[in-house]
Amino acid sequence: PALGLFLFTIVRDPLRIIILIAGAFFWLVSLLLSSLIWFIAIKSSDSRDELLQKGLLIFGVMFSVLLQEAFRFLYYKLLRKAIEGLVALSEDGSSPISIQQMAYVAGVGFGLMSGAFSMINLLADALGPGTVGIHGDSQLYFLTSAFMTMVLIFLHTFWAILFFHGCEHRRWWEITVVVVMHLAVSGSTFCNPLYMGSLVPSYLLMATAATWAYLLSGGSAQNLRCFLLCKS
């Protein structure tokens, strides 16, 4: 599904490809910084203290989420400046791409890069050694991880639309909701290997964010009905 978004809505437009690649780069920078903080914290702590290591893991995840949202805000500011430049250069005084479209493409960029790194980690684990579920745990590790990766890609897309809308209209509570949702989804992964404890809330939040983003983008029940019935 994520590849479908890219092929059908982005790949034909060079400007959208540039925005997507830049969004992926911003996510990579946030990952680099959070990884650096995590590396320093691990090296400076006692590796034999399990309680401390678990606390550092929780701190690392929460810090990474906050850093991603901070870079999402920086990317919004950059795109806002880019729109002003495009308007100044255009002959009719209008931008070739709207802020809503930029938000969507930027979200896909964040999500695809996040999903790519998740896949790399899974493939590394798949090389072994070991057998999934050999100690009585769930054997659905790779399948549930794939579903979790997919939901995170879509959530990043919807979060970007909500986040940019909040920035545009100075509705800071919308930005706060996005950050809280991101923290909640990331925090739910600590329920694993009880995968239902992370997948079900994440997909419910995805449905909520998708509906909200659809309405903020100008969608309506009538538009959705016409689309499903292939009517103009």
C-alpha positions in Angstrom: 0.0 0.0 0.0 2.8 2.5 0.8 4.4 1.8 -2.5 1.1 2.4 -4.2 0.9 5.8 -2.6 4.3 6.6 -4.1 3.6 5.3 -7.6 0.1 6.8 -8.1 0.4 10.1 -6.3 4.1 11.2 -6.3 6.3 9.6 -8.8 5.0 11.5 -11.8 5.7 15.0 -10.3 9.4 16.0 -10.0 8.6 18.6 -7.4 6.8 16.1 -5.2 9.8 13.7 -5.5 12.1 16.4 -4.3 9.9 17.1 -1.3 9.6 13.4 -0.5 13.4 12.9 -0.6 14.0 16.0 1.6 11.4 14.7 4.1 13.2 11.4 4.2 16.4 13.2 4.8 15.0 15.2 7.7 13.8 11.9 9.3 17.2 10.4 8.8 18.8 13.4 10.6 16.5 13.0 13.6 17.3 9.3 13.7 21.0 10.1 13.6 20.8 12.5 16.5 18.6 10.2 18.6 20.9 7.3 17.9 23.9 9.4 19.1 22.1 10.3 22.4 21.2 6.6 22.8 24.8 5.4 22.2 26.2 7.9 24.7 23.6 6.9 27.3 24.3 3.2 26.9 28.1 3.6 27.0 27.9 5.7 30.1 25.6 3.4 32.1 26.0 0.1 33.8 25.0 -2.6 31.3 24.4 -5.1 34.1 21.6 -3.0 35.6 18.5 -4.4 33.8 16.1 -1.9 35.4 18.3 1.0 34.3 18.7 -0.4 30.8 14.9 -0.7 30.4 14.5 2.9 31.6 17.1 4.0 29.1 15.2 2.1 26.3 11.9 3.9 27.2 13.8 7.2 27.4 15.4 6.6 24.0 12.1 5.8 22.3 10.3 8.8 23.8 13.2 11.1 23.0 13.3 9.8 19.4 9.6 10.6 19.0 10.0 14.1 20.2 13.0 14.7 18.0 11.1 13.4 14.9 8.3 15.9 15.6 10.8 18.7 16.1 12.3 17.9 12.7 8.8 17.8 11.3 8.2 21.3 12.5 11.6 22.4 11.0 10.7 20.9 7.7 7.3 22.7 7.8 9.1 26.0 8.2 11.4 25.1 5.3 8.5 24.2 3.0 6.7 27.4 4.0 9.7 29.4 2.8 9.9 27.3 -0.3 6.2 28.2 -1.1 7.0 31.9 -0.8 9.9 31.5 -3.2 7.7 29.5 -5.7 5.0 32.2 -5.6 7.6 35.0 -6.2 9.0 33.1 -9.2 5.6 32.1 -10.8 4.1 34.2 -13.5 0.6 34.1 -12.1 1.6 34.6 -8.5 0.4 31.2 -7.4 2.3 28.2 -6.0 2.4 25.0 -8.2 1.7 23.0 -5.1 -0.4 23.7 -2.0 0.7 23.3 1.6 -1.8 20.4 2.0 -0.1 18.6 -0.9 3.3 19.4 0.6 2.2 18.0 4.0 1.0 14.8 2.4 4.2 14.2 0.4 6.4 15.1 3.4 4.5 12.7 5.5 5.0 9.9 2.9 8.7 10.7 2.9 8.9 10.4 6.7 6.9 7.2 6.7 8.8 5.5 3.8 12.1 6.2 5.4 10.8 5.0 8.8 9.5 1.8 7.1 12.7 1.2 5.2 14.8 1.2 8.4 12.2 -1.1 10.1 12.6 -3.5 7.2 16.4 -3.4 7.4 16.3 -4.3 11.1 13.9 -7.1 10.4 16.0 -8.5 7.6 19.0 -8.4 9.8 17.2 -10.3 12.5 16.0 -12.8 9.9 19.6 -13.8 9.2 19.8 -15.5 12.5 21.0 -17.2 14.6 17.9 -18.5 16.3 14.4 -19.6 15.5 11.4 -17.3 16.1 9.1 -18.7 18.8 11.5 -21.4 19.9 11.0 -20.5 23.6 7.2 -20.5 23.4 6.8 -16.9 22.2 4.6 -16.0 19.2 5.9 -17.2 15.8 4.2 -14.3 14.1 7.0 -11.8 14.8 7.8 -11.0 11.2 4.2 -10.8 10.1 3.1 -8.6 12.9 6.2 -6.4 12.4 5.2 -6.0 8.7 1.8 -4.8 9.8 3.3 -2.5 12.3 5.6 -1.0 9.7 2.7 -0.4 7.4 0.6 1.4 10.0 3.6 3.6 11.0 4.0 4.7 7.3 0.4 5.6 7.0 0.4 7.3 10.5 3.4 9.5 9.5 1.4 10.5 6.4 -1.7 11.5 8.3 0.3 13.1 11.2 2.0 15.3 8.7 -1.3 16.6 7.3 -2.6 17.3 10.8 0.7 18.8 12.0 1.0 21.1 9.0 -2.6 22.2 9.4 -2.1 23.0 13.0 1.0 25.1 12.1 -0.8 26.9 9.3 -3.8 27.9 11.5 -1.8 28.1 14.8 -3.9 25.4 16.3 -1.3 24.2 18.7 -3.6 21.7 20.3 -3.6 19.8 16.9 0.2 19.6 17.0 0.0 18.4 20.7 -2.5 15.7 19.7 -0.1 14.5 16.9 2.8 14.3 19.4 0.7 12.4 22.0 -0.5 10.0 19.3 3.0 9.4 18.2 4.1 8.8 21.8 1.2 6.4 22.4 1.9 4.3 19.3 5.6 4.1 20.1 4.8 3.3 23.7 2.4 0.5 22.8 5.3 -1.4 21.2 6.5 -2.1 24.8 3.5 -4.5 25.1 5.3 -6.9 22.6 5.4 -9.8 22.3 1.8 -9.4 23.2 1.3 -8.0 19.7 -2.5 -7.4 20.0 -1.6 -4.8 22.6 0.3 -2.8 20.1 -1.4 -3.5 16.7 -5.0 -3.0 17.7 -4.5 0.5 19.3 -2.2 1.5 16.5 -4.7 0.7 13.8 -7.5 2.4 15.7 -5.4 5.5 16.0 -4.6 5.2 12.3 -8.3 5.1 11.4 -8.9 8.1 13.6 -6.0 10.1 12.1 -7.0 9.1 8.6 -10.6 10.4 9.1 -9.4 13.6 10.7 -6.8 14.2 8.0 -9.4 13.5 5.3 -11.9 16.0 6.7 -9.2 18.7 7.2 -8.1 18.2 3.6 -11.6 19.1 2.4 -13.1 15.6 2.2 -16.7 14.8 3.0 -18.9 11.7 3.2 -20.5 12.7 -0.2 -17.1 12.9 -1.9 -16.1 9.5 -0.4 -19.4 8.0 -1.6 -18.9 9.3 -5.1 -15.4 8.0 -5.2 -16.5 4.5 -4.1 -19.3 4.5 -6.7 -16.9 5.9 -9.4 -19.2 8.9 -9.9 -18.0 12.4 -10.9 
